[in-house]
Amino acid sequence: MKKIITGAMLTAALTVGMLSSTVQHVQAATVASAAFLQFSDIKSSHWAYSAVQKAISKGYIDGYTNGTFKPDVSVTRAEFAKMVVAAMELDVQDASGKWYVPYVNSATKAGLYASADFSNNDAGWNKVMTRDEMARMAARAIGETTKEDDKWMYLATKAGLIQGVGKGQLAPKGLTTRAQAVVLIERILSKNTGANLDVDKYAVGNAEIAWHGTNIFTVMPEMWVTPESDVKRAGKSSIEEMWDESKMTLTSKDGLWQGKLDALVAIDLADPNDPNRSLLPNISTLKWSNNRPSITDLMVKDQKNSYILYFKGGQVYNKASNKYLDRKRLTFRVDGFESPDLDAFYYKRTLNGSAMVYQNNLEDLPAMIIPKSGTVQKGNDLVVRLETPSSGSLASDSVILRLRGIQ
């Protein structure tokens, strides 16, 4: 028999504030009809106020008889699953066992939960849900799919379902609260009706880094382009998947040297609030090189219409310093952003191609600058690679990204 879920259902067994059993929850708190309740702990100025009011009116969560909503109380996996199923008005069939079983069955049937996520037992479902887990179920609720478990947060933030805490911080292992849960569910419902949601670009960028080690497709998508046919030919579903995370570690041919790129981080110089500026020294002290050693006053601060690529990582080991330069920073190369006028680049102090960034000495920072406009490809692909710090027969590289670009 199908259960009809409405806002009038005031039984403790179906309240998101429930404990592990119906009896325990009835002893703990009895819900109150939210239609006539103003909560003492969630005023109109509260960040989740609007979402809570909508959730209450739709009946998939309730307040308590003492006039509180308890927005900061943690939500278990079972409670969150029940809320999503109820809010999406999914079919719920009677089933024996724990109170959550009918909702788990419904969530499983709808593809919101898979047995590989966590154990389908009482211990599993009664754990407090993390933001990572919330992102996964939310992304599935709007039809997203992936086989990469670290991609769910990226999909959820890119869709506008999840915002960052602080300046784009993801807090993936942070616990989900009742307020966070209803805000997210309201975004799911809006997204499924075709609405465009506000997106936290800092959260998306950080989620992209957590997924595959770079944020270049979030921060500078207009620069990293290629024909859609190339993406499909490579068997990828999006250009972001052209980035080959497996190539971020480079081992020399003889096995005596290894370097690892932890992340390639793009920083937008036009955005003073870009959270990744903290990777760099004071920008007012940074310079860019036009490959003329005598010119040392080309300042990065004067090139705000540009991006900086910061190669975060370094040498893992060097067992042959007589063969390989022994230094902490990586040797890297980025191709495809070239100057159309080398005279202007060399002699007129014009940043019209990619250039190394430094503070005191030319190679003291693992960074380069790329202007947002004015560069050309000159028939070359857009390429990001690591190189061994050696030459001749010892030289080798690892191509992490290669795009044909739009030439």
N, C-alpha and C positions, 0 to 999 in steps of 0.2 A: 504494500500500500504506500502510495506517495505521501510524504509529509508536506503540508503546506506551511511555509514559514512566513509569519507576519509579525508586525510590530506589536501585536496584542499578545504574543506568546510570552508570558511573564514567568513561566516555570523556571526554577533554578537550573534544571538539567540542560536547558538550551541557552544559558547565559554565558557570554564570553568570559565573565569573571569566575567561572566554575573552577572547582578544584578537581582532584582526580576522581571523585565520585559525586553522584547527585546528593547523597546524604551529607557529605562533608560540606558541599557548597551551600546547602540550605542552612546548615548551622552557621556558616561564615557570614552570609549576606543574602538578603532577599532583594531581588531587583524591583525597581519602581518604574512605573509607566513614565517614559521620558516625555511623552506628549505634554505633560503638565509639570515638568520638572526643570528648574533652573539650578544648575550645578554650582555648588559653592567653591569648587576647586578648579573650575574652567570658565573663566569670565570671557566676555566678548573680545578682550584684548589678547587672549591666548592664541598662539600660532595655529592650533588645530581646531579652534572653535567652530568655524564654518563646516569643516568636514565632520565633526562630531554631531552637529545638529542634523546634517543630512543623513548620517548613519543611523542616528536614533529614529528619525522619521521613517526610514526604510525598514527598520526593525531587525537589523542583523547584529545589533549590540544594544545594551541597556545600561542605565545608571543604577545606583543603589538607593535603598529606601532612606538612607541617612542624608540624602541630598548631594552625594558626591558622584563623580565619574571615575576618579582614580586614573587620570591620564598617564601617569608615570609607572603604573603597575606593569610588570612584565607579562608577556603573552606566550603561552606554550605553543608548540607546533600544532597540537590538536585544536586549540582555541582559534588559532589563525586560520587553519583549514576550514573550520566550521564557519567562520566569518566570511571567507571568500566564497565558499559554496552557497551560503545563504544570500549574500549580496548579489551573486551572479544568477540567483534563482535556478540553480542546477537541480536536477531530479535527485531526490533523496529517498531511498527505500528503507523500510524497516529492516533491522538486522540485529541478531543477538550479540551479546558481549558488552563491552564498554560503551559509554554514551557517545563516544566519538566515532565508533565503527561505521555508522551510516554515512557520515560526512567524509571519512577516509575513503570509503568505497566510491562515493560520488567524485571525490577529487581524483582518485586513481583513474576512474573511467574517463574523466575529462582531460586527462594528461597533465594534471597539476602536480601530481606526486608520482614518483617511480621508486620501486623497491631499492634501487641503488642509492637513493638519497640518504636514507638512514633506516634503521630497523623498524619494521612495521609491528611494533609491540608496545606494551604499556610504557616501558622505560623510554623508548624512542619518542613516542608522541607526547609524553609529559615533560620533556625537556623544554626549556625556554628557547624560543626561536631566535636565531641570530639574524643580523641584517643580510648576511650572505644568503641564508636560507630563504628569507623573505623576498630577496631580489629574484631568486630562482623561481619561486612559485608565482610571483607577480609577472615575470617575463613570459612564463608559460601561459598565464591567464590571458595575455594579449596575442598569443599565437607564435611567440618566438621559440626557436629550437636551436640547440647546439649540442655537440658531443664533448665540448671543452668545459669542464666544471668551473674554471676560473673566468669564463666569459659571461656568465649570467649577470654579474653586477654591471658590466659594460652595457649589455643589452637593456637592462632596466634603467640605467641612468641616461642612456642615449635616447630612450623613448620618453623620458621625463617622468618616469614612475617614482624614481628615488632621487632625492636631493642630497647633497653632501651635508655633513655636520661640520660647522665651522667653514673655512674657506676650501670647499671641495673635498674635505676629508671623508673617507668612506666608512671607517669604523666597521669593517666587515664582520668582526667577531662581537661587536656590540649587541646588546640584547634588545629585542623588539618590545616596545611599550604599546599600551592600548591606543594612545594618541597617534603614534606612528602607524599603527596598523590601520586605523580608520582613514587616515589621510591617504595612505597608499591604496587602499581599496577603492576610495572615491576616484583616484586617478585611473585605476584599472577600468572602472565603469565608464569614465569619461573617454578614455582612449578607445574603448570598444564601441563607442558611438561615433567615432571618427574625429573627435576633438584633438586639437594640437595642444600639447602641454608645454609649459615653461620648462626649459632644460638648463640644468646647472652645468655649464661648460667645464668648470674646474673639476667637478665630480666625474664627468665623462672622461676627461683627460687622464685623471688619476686611475680610473677604472680601466682605461685602455692600457696604461702602463702595467697595472696589476695583471691584466690578461696576457699580453704578449710582449711586453718590454719596450713599448714606445707609445708616444702620444701624438706623433706627427700627423696622423689622419684626422685627429680631433682639432688640433691647434692650427694646422696649416693645410687643410684639405685641398685648397685651390692650387697648391704647388705640386702635390703628389697625385698626378692624374695619368690615366692611360685608357685606351679604348676598352669599352665593356667587353668586346669580343676577346681581348687578351685575358681578361679575368675568367671568362667562361672556358676558354681554351685551356687554362691552367687548372680547371676543375675547382675553382673557388667560387664562393657565393657573393663575395664583396671584395673590393680593392684592399681593405684592411687585412684580409687573409693572405695577400701576396707577401706580407712580411714573414720571413722564415726565422722563427724564434730559435730553431735548432742550429742556426749558423752564427749565433751570438757568442759562441766560444770557438776560438781558433787555436789549434795546436800545430806547431811547426812540423815539417815533414820528418825530422829526425826525433821528434817527441821531446826535445830538450827545452822548449819554450811554450808557454801557453798564456793567452790573454782572454779575458771575458768581459763582454759588454753587459752590464746589469740593466741598463736602460738608455735609450736614445731619447733625450728629453728636448722637446721644442719649447722655446720661450718666446712669447710675443712682446717685442720691445714697445709696441704701441699701447700695451696694457700694463699700467703701473701696479695693478693688483694681481698680476700673474703669480700664483703661489710658488712657481718653480724658480722665481728670481733668486730665492734663497740659496740655490745651488752655486750662484756666482758671487764673486767679490762685488764690492760696490761698483755699480755700472759706470759711474762717473769716472772711474779709474781705468776702465777697459779701453783697449785700442784694437784696431783692425789693421791687418797688413796688406799692402798692395805689392808685396814681394820686392820692395826696395828697402834694404836694411837701414839706409840713411834717413828714411822717413819714419818718424816715431810719434807723430802727433795727430794721427787719424783716429778720432774718438768715436767710440761706439754710441755714446749718449747723443751724438748728432745724427744717428741713423735710426730714428724711432720707427720708420716704416720698414722694419726688417724683422727677421726671426733669428734667434740664436739656436743652434743645435749643440746640445751639451752631451758628450759621450761619457756617461757615468759608468765607471768600471775601471779595469786596469790589468796589470800583469798578474797572473796567478803564480807562475814560477818561471825561473830562468836558471837552468842547470848548465848553461854554457855562455857566460858573459863575454867570452872572447869571440863568440859568433853573433850574439844578439845584444843589441843595446839594452842595458839594464836600467829601466826607468819605470816609474809607477804608471804613467798614463799610457793609454792605448795609441797605437798608430792606426789611423783611419783615413778614409777618403770618401768624398761625396762628389759624384759627377752629374753633369746635366744642367747645372746652373752657371752658365759661362757668360763672360763679358762680350757684348757685341762690338765694343770699341775699346781695345786694349790701350790705346793712347790715353783715352779718358781715365781708364783705371790706373795706369801707371803714373801718368804725369799731371792729370787734372784733378786728382783726389776724388774721383767719382766712384762710388760703390755701385757698380753695375754687374757684378759677378760675385760668386761665393769667395769668402776670404777667411783666413785664420784669425782667431781672437786671442789676445794675450793681455797680460797686465804689466809685467816688467820685462820678461824675456819672451821671445817669439813662441817657444813651445811650453810655456808654463801653465797653459790651460787646455783641457781637452774640448775645445769648442770652436765653432766657426759661425760666421754670420752670412745670411742670405737675404738680399733685399726682396721685398714683396713684388716688385715689378722691375723690368728692365733687363732681366737675364735672358739668355737664349740657350737652346740645346745644341745647336750646331751638328745635328745628326747623331748625337750621343744619347744613350739611354739615361734615365734617372737611376742612379746606382748609389747604394750605401754599402760599404765594405770595411772589413778589418784587414790589417796587413801585419805580417811579422816585421819586427824592427831589424831587418837585415836586407841584404842585397844579393844579387847574383843567383846562384843555384839554390841558395837557402831561402830565397823570397817566396812567400806564398800568401794567399789571401782567402777570405771567406765572404762571399757576397750574400748579404742578408736581404737585400731588396733590389730588384731590377724591374723597372717599368719602362715601356716604350715611350711613354709620355704622349703629348699631343704636339707633333712637330709641324 
